[in-house]
Amino acid sequence: MDVLKVSGVKIRGIVACLPENILDNKAECSELFGEGVNTLIKATGINARCIANIGTSSLDLGVAAAKKLMIETGTSPEEIGAVICVTFTPEYLMPADAPAAQARLGIPNHSMAFDINMACSGYGYGLYVAAALTRALNKKVLLLDGDVQSAYVSRHDKATFPVMADIGTATMIEPDNTSDEWRFSFYTDGSRREALFIPAGGTKRPVQQNDLDYKEYEDGSKRRDIDIYMDGFEVFKFVAQDVSKFIARFMEEIKLSSESINAFVPHQANIYMIEQLAKKLKFKSDIVWKSGNEFGNPASGSVPLTIAKNAAEWFEQGKGGNILISGFGGGLSISVANIKLLSNGFYSIIHYGKGE
């Protein structure tokens, strides 16, 4: 296992921007699941999902989060050396979202701006790249992570519709030679990538007219080939087996015990999955941070959203910031990192269009 290390950086703050709608999951799924809807909600633990209006992009949400974060941390655009967008749902196939973020935030033209497309594991990838750039540039780096998955989810699909959601987040990383070392590891199994993917729309399979038609499947689901397909059993097996073993091996490699972790922040695949994962890793339930029960599964943005939701109250209670984060899913891939959050960082959730 390769363990990548970065020192001399810190997270100045994290802001998550919720989209316009917080939908009751039971009401939304009643038609699709009928009398089984109560069992569904109990099984997933997802009571509500945050969904954007048509035309609201993950970039819109991320920029709103970034503006709030820059104001609250007193950061001027000139202090930022790079902007990175982690997303698989950009506004356009080309160009990337990050150049638009640079322009909308007034970040200098000589700054780096680029996207990373990694789906569920993306926050760890983005955070590592942002931290390395912070060290190289000796300047602040702005990391935007978010997706509007609802644009690619069929409301008639029993695998994806009950869980997937939307979010935009912003994380500010800045130089700090007094900060503790961060450690990262990554895992990829591309042979299983079609367990979670969008069949049509890439250069391998450009969109044809029939890709816009709904097809019915054995479980009664209906979706188009431009919608997200998820093999729920394969993804669950991946989390239960590969993810749990990889995180355990990472902890062993860096000599990190479950007792020494102040908080575990997993990707919010669904509440049942992350509770089972935490049990396998021997984490006490009270240190597992959650947001999926309130907001659903918004892909890689679920990790910074969960931090934004929980960190401020956590520190108010006098608890520590030695945390373990992990994202897992599309690829199939895993990111895991042991980082430090600071009690004087800014952590907040805002609502798009409501004074953000």
C-alpha positions as CSV (number, residue, x, y, z in Angstrom):
1,M,0.0,0.0,0.0
2,D,1.3,3.4,-0.9
3,V,0.7,6.1,1.7
4,L,1.1,9.7,0.4
5,K,1.9,12.4,2.9
6,V,1.5,16.1,2.9
7,S,2.5,18.5,5.6
8,G,2.5,22.2,6.1
9,V,-1.1,22.8,5.1
10,K,-4.5,23.3,6.9
11,I,-8.2,23.5,6.1
12,R,-9.3,27.1,6.8
13,G,-12.9,26.2,6.3
14,I,-15.6,24.2,4.6
15,V,-19.0,25.5,3.4
16,A,-21.7,23.4,1.8
17,C,-24.5,24.9,-0.3
18,L,-27.8,23.0,-0.3
19,P,-29.9,23.3,-3.5
20,E,-33.4,24.7,-3.6
21,N,-35.4,21.6,-2.5
22,I,-35.2,19.3,0.5
23,L,-37.7,16.5,-0.5
24,D,-39.3,14.0,1.9
25,N,-38.0,10.7,0.7
26,K,-41.0,8.6,1.7
27,A,-43.4,10.9,-0.2
28,E,-41.2,11.0,-3.2
29,C,-40.8,7.2,-3.3
30,S,-44.3,6.1,-2.5
31,E,-45.5,5.7,-6.0
32,L,-42.4,3.8,-7.1
33,F,-42.3,1.4,-4.1
34,G,-46.0,1.3,-3.0
35,E,-46.5,-0.5,0.3
36,G,-42.8,-1.3,0.5
37,V,-41.8,2.4,0.9
38,N,-41.5,2.1,4.7
39,T,-39.2,-0.8,4.4
40,L,-37.1,1.2,1.9
41,I,-36.7,4.2,4.2
42,K,-35.8,2.0,7.1
43,A,-33.3,0.0,5.1
44,T,-31.5,3.1,3.6
45,G,-32.0,5.5,6.5
46,I,-32.4,8.3,4.0
47,N,-35.4,10.4,5.2
48,A,-34.9,13.3,2.8
49,R,-32.9,14.3,-0.2
50,C,-31.6,17.7,-1.4
51,I,-32.4,18.3,-5.1
52,A,-31.6,21.2,-7.4
53,N,-34.1,23.0,-9.6
54,I,-33.6,22.2,-13.3
55,G,-31.0,24.6,-14.6
56,T,-29.1,24.9,-11.3
57,S,-25.7,23.5,-11.7
58,S,-23.2,22.0,-9.3
59,L,-21.0,25.0,-10.3
60,D,-23.7,27.4,-9.2
61,L,-23.8,25.7,-5.8
62,G,-20.1,25.5,-5.4
63,V,-19.5,29.1,-6.3
64,A,-22.1,30.2,-3.8
65,A,-20.4,28.1,-1.1
66,A,-17.0,29.6,-2.2
67,K,-18.2,33.2,-1.9
68,K,-19.5,32.6,1.6
69,L,-16.3,30.9,2.6
70,M,-14.1,33.7,1.2
71,I,-16.1,36.3,3.0
72,E,-16.0,34.4,6.4
73,T,-12.3,33.6,6.2
74,G,-11.3,37.1,4.9
75,T,-9.8,35.7,1.8
76,S,-9.3,37.9,-1.2
77,P,-9.3,36.4,-4.8
78,E,-5.7,37.5,-5.1
79,E,-4.6,35.1,-2.3
80,I,-5.9,32.1,-4.2
81,G,-3.3,30.3,-6.4
82,A,-5.5,27.6,-7.9
83,V,-9.2,26.5,-8.1
84,I,-10.1,22.8,-8.5
85,C,-13.5,21.4,-9.2
86,V,-14.3,17.8,-8.3
87,T,-17.4,16.9,-10.3
88,F,-18.8,14.4,-12.8
89,T,-21.7,16.6,-13.7
90,P,-20.1,19.8,-15.1
91,E,-22.1,22.5,-16.8
92,Y,-20.7,21.5,-20.2
93,L,-18.8,18.5,-21.5
94,M,-16.1,21.0,-22.6
95,P,-14.7,23.3,-21.2
96,A,-14.2,22.3,-17.5
97,D,-16.1,24.0,-14.7
98,A,-13.0,25.4,-12.9
99,P,-12.2,28.1,-15.4
100,A,-15.8,29.4,-15.0
101,A,-15.4,29.3,-11.2
102,Q,-12.1,31.3,-11.5
103,A,-13.9,34.0,-13.5
104,R,-17.1,34.1,-11.3
105,L,-15.0,34.4,-8.1
106,G,-12.5,37.0,-9.5
107,I,-9.5,34.8,-9.0
108,P,-6.5,36.1,-11.0
109,N,-6.0,34.9,-14.6
110,H,-2.6,33.5,-13.8
111,S,-4.1,30.9,-11.4
112,M,-4.4,27.2,-12.2
113,A,-8.0,26.0,-12.8
114,F,-9.0,22.4,-13.6
115,D,-11.5,19.7,-13.0
116,I,-11.2,16.2,-11.5
117,N,-13.8,13.6,-12.4
118,M,-13.9,10.8,-9.8
119,A,-17.5,10.5,-8.6
120,C,-18.0,9.1,-5.1
121,S,-14.3,8.9,-4.1
122,G,-13.4,12.4,-5.5
123,Y,-13.1,14.5,-2.3
124,G,-10.0,12.6,-1.1
125,Y,-8.4,12.9,-4.6
126,G,-9.2,16.6,-4.7
127,L,-8.0,17.3,-1.2
128,Y,-4.7,15.5,-1.9
129,V,-4.1,17.5,-5.1
130,A,-5.2,20.7,-3.5
131,A,-2.8,20.2,-0.5
132,A,0.1,19.3,-2.8
133,L,-0.6,22.5,-4.8
134,T,-0.8,24.6,-1.7
135,R,2.7,23.5,-0.7
136,A,4.1,24.0,-4.2
137,L,2.5,27.4,-4.7
138,N,2.7,28.6,-1.1
139,K,-0.7,30.1,-1.7
140,K,-4.3,29.2,-0.8
141,V,-6.1,26.7,-3.0
142,L,-9.9,26.6,-3.4
143,L,-11.5,23.1,-3.8
144,L,-15.0,23.0,-5.1
145,D,-16.7,19.6,-4.8
146,G,-20.3,18.9,-5.9
147,D,-22.7,17.2,-8.3
148,V,-26.2,17.6,-9.5
149,Q,-26.9,13.9,-9.9
150,S,-30.7,14.5,-10.3
151,A,-30.0,15.6,-13.9
152,Y,-29.0,12.0,-14.6
153,V,-31.3,10.0,-12.3
154,S,-34.6,8.4,-13.5
155,R,-37.3,8.9,-11.0
156,H,-38.6,5.5,-12.0
157,D,-35.3,3.7,-11.1
158,K,-35.5,1.8,-7.8
159,A,-31.7,1.6,-7.3
160,T,-30.8,5.3,-7.8
161,F,-33.8,7.5,-7.2
162,P,-34.3,6.7,-3.5
163,V,-30.7,7.7,-2.6
164,M,-29.0,10.1,-4.9
165,A,-29.0,13.8,-4.3
166,D,-27.3,17.1,-5.2
167,I,-24.8,19.5,-3.4
168,G,-22.1,22.1,-3.9
169,T,-19.2,22.6,-1.4
170,A,-16.1,24.7,-1.1
171,T,-13.0,23.9,1.0
172,M,-10.2,26.4,1.5
173,I,-6.7,24.9,2.0
174,E,-3.8,27.2,3.0
175,P,-0.1,27.0,4.0
176,D,0.7,26.4,7.6
177,N,4.1,25.1,8.6
178,T,2.8,24.3,12.1
179,S,0.1,21.9,11.0
180,D,0.2,18.1,11.4
181,E,0.9,15.7,8.6
182,W,-1.9,14.5,6.4
183,R,-1.9,10.9,5.0
184,F,-3.7,9.5,2.0
185,S,-4.2,6.2,0.2
186,F,-6.1,5.3,-3.0
187,Y,-7.6,2.2,-4.5
188,T,-8.9,1.5,-8.0
189,D,-10.5,-1.5,-9.6
190,G,-11.5,-0.3,-13.1
191,S,-12.5,-3.9,-14.2
192,R,-15.7,-3.2,-12.3
193,R,-16.5,0.3,-13.5
194,E,-19.8,-0.7,-15.1
195,A,-21.3,-1.4,-11.7
196,L,-21.9,2.3,-11.5
197,F,-21.9,4.4,-14.7
198,I,-23.8,6.3,-17.3
199,P,-24.0,4.0,-20.4
200,A,-24.5,6.6,-23.1
201,G,-23.1,10.1,-23.7
202,G,-19.3,9.6,-24.0
203,T,-17.2,9.1,-27.0
204,K,-17.4,5.3,-26.7
205,R,-21.2,5.6,-27.2
206,P,-22.4,9.0,-28.4
207,V,-26.1,9.7,-27.6
208,Q,-28.5,8.3,-30.1
209,Q,-32.2,9.0,-30.3
210,N,-33.2,5.7,-28.6
211,D,-30.9,6.5,-25.7
212,L,-33.6,9.0,-24.7
213,D,-36.3,6.4,-24.5
214,Y,-37.2,4.8,-21.1
215,K,-36.6,1.0,-20.9
216,E,-38.3,-1.2,-18.4
217,Y,-36.3,-3.7,-16.3
218,E,-37.1,-6.9,-14.3
219,D,-37.5,-5.1,-11.0
220,G,-40.1,-2.7,-12.5
221,S,-37.6,0.1,-12.8
222,K,-37.5,2.4,-15.9
223,R,-34.5,4.4,-17.0
224,R,-32.8,5.9,-20.1
225,D,-29.3,5.0,-21.2
226,I,-28.3,8.6,-20.4
227,D,-29.3,8.0,-16.7
228,I,-27.0,6.6,-14.0
229,Y,-27.0,2.8,-13.7
230,M,-26.1,1.2,-10.4
231,D,-25.8,-2.5,-9.7
232,G,-26.8,-2.1,-6.0
233,F,-25.6,-5.6,-5.0
234,E,-22.2,-5.2,-6.6
235,V,-21.7,-1.8,-5.0
236,F,-22.8,-3.1,-1.6
237,K,-20.4,-6.0,-1.9
238,F,-17.6,-3.5,-2.8
239,V,-18.3,-1.5,0.3
240,A,-18.7,-4.5,2.6
241,Q,-15.5,-6.2,1.4
242,D,-13.1,-4.0,-0.5
243,V,-13.7,-0.7,1.2
244,S,-13.7,-2.1,4.8
245,K,-10.5,-4.1,4.2
246,F,-8.7,-1.2,2.5
247,I,-9.5,1.3,5.2
248,A,-8.4,-1.3,7.9
249,R,-5.2,-1.8,6.0
250,F,-4.5,1.9,5.8
251,M,-5.1,2.3,9.5
252,E,-2.7,-0.5,10.2
253,E,-0.1,0.9,7.8
254,I,0.0,4.3,9.5
255,K,-0.5,2.8,13.0
256,L,-3.8,4.4,13.6
257,S,-6.2,2.7,16.0
258,S,-9.9,3.1,16.2
259,E,-9.6,4.7,19.6
260,S,-7.2,7.4,18.4
261,I,-9.7,8.7,15.8
262,N,-11.9,11.6,17.0
263,A,-14.4,11.2,14.1
264,F,-15.0,9.0,11.1
265,V,-16.5,10.8,8.0
266,P,-17.5,8.3,5.3
267,H,-19.2,8.9,2.0
268,Q,-22.9,8.9,2.7
269,A,-23.8,6.0,0.4
270,N,-26.7,5.2,2.7
271,I,-27.0,5.1,6.4
272,Y,-27.2,1.3,6.7
273,M,-24.0,0.9,4.6
274,I,-22.0,3.3,6.6
275,E,-23.2,1.9,9.9
276,Q,-22.1,-1.6,8.8
277,L,-18.8,-0.2,7.6
278,A,-18.2,1.5,11.0
279,K,-18.9,-1.7,12.9
280,K,-16.4,-3.6,10.8
281,L,-13.8,-1.0,11.5
282,K,-14.7,-1.1,15.2
283,F,-15.6,2.6,15.4
284,K,-18.1,3.6,18.1
285,S,-21.3,4.9,16.7
286,D,-21.0,8.3,18.4
287,I,-17.9,9.2,16.4
288,V,-19.4,8.4,13.0
289,W,-20.5,11.7,11.4
290,K,-23.6,11.5,9.2
291,S,-25.6,13.8,6.9
292,G,-27.2,11.2,4.5
293,N,-30.3,10.8,6.7
294,E,-31.1,14.5,6.2
295,F,-29.8,15.2,2.7
296,G,-29.3,11.9,0.8
297,N,-26.2,10.7,-1.1
298,P,-24.8,13.6,-3.2
299,A,-21.7,11.6,-4.4
300,S,-18.2,12.9,-3.4
301,G,-19.6,16.1,-2.0
302,S,-21.1,14.1,0.8
303,V,-17.8,14.1,2.7
304,P,-17.4,17.9,2.9
305,L,-21.1,18.3,3.4
306,T,-20.9,16.0,6.4
307,I,-18.0,17.9,7.8
308,A,-19.8,21.2,7.3
309,K,-22.8,19.9,9.1
310,N,-21.0,18.4,12.1
311,A,-17.7,20.1,12.8
312,A,-18.7,23.3,14.5
313,E,-20.9,21.6,17.1
314,W,-18.3,18.9,17.6
315,F,-15.6,21.5,18.5
316,E,-18.1,23.4,20.7
317,Q,-18.3,20.2,22.7
318,G,-14.5,20.3,23.2
319,K,-13.8,17.3,21.0
320,G,-10.7,16.8,18.8
321,G,-10.2,17.1,15.1
322,N,-8.1,14.0,14.3
323,I,-10.4,12.5,11.6
324,L,-10.6,9.8,9.1
325,I,-12.4,10.5,5.8
326,S,-13.2,8.0,3.1
327,G,-15.0,8.2,-0.3
328,F,-15.9,5.1,-2.3
329,G,-18.0,4.1,-5.3
330,G,-17.7,5.0,-9.1
331,G,-14.5,3.6,-10.7
332,L,-14.8,1.4,-8.7
333,S,-12.5,3.4,-6.4
334,I,-11.7,4.4,-2.8
335,S,-9.9,7.3,-1.2
336,V,-9.0,7.4,2.4
337,A,-7.2,10.1,4.4
338,N,-6.2,10.9,8.0
339,I,-6.4,14.7,8.3
340,K,-6.7,17.2,11.1
341,L,-9.5,19.7,11.4
342,L,-8.9,22.9,13.4
343,S,-11.4,24.2,16.0
344,N,-10.9,27.7,14.7
345,G,-11.9,26.8,11.1
346,F,-15.1,28.0,9.6
347,Y,-17.8,25.3,8.9
348,S,-21.2,26.1,7.7
349,I,-24.2,25.0,5.6
350,I,-26.1,27.6,3.4
351,H,-29.1,27.4,1.2
352,Y,-28.9,28.4,-2.5
353,G,-30.9,31.5,-3.3
354,K,-31.5,32.4,0.4
355,G,-28.9,35.1,1.0
356,E,-25.9,32.9,0.2
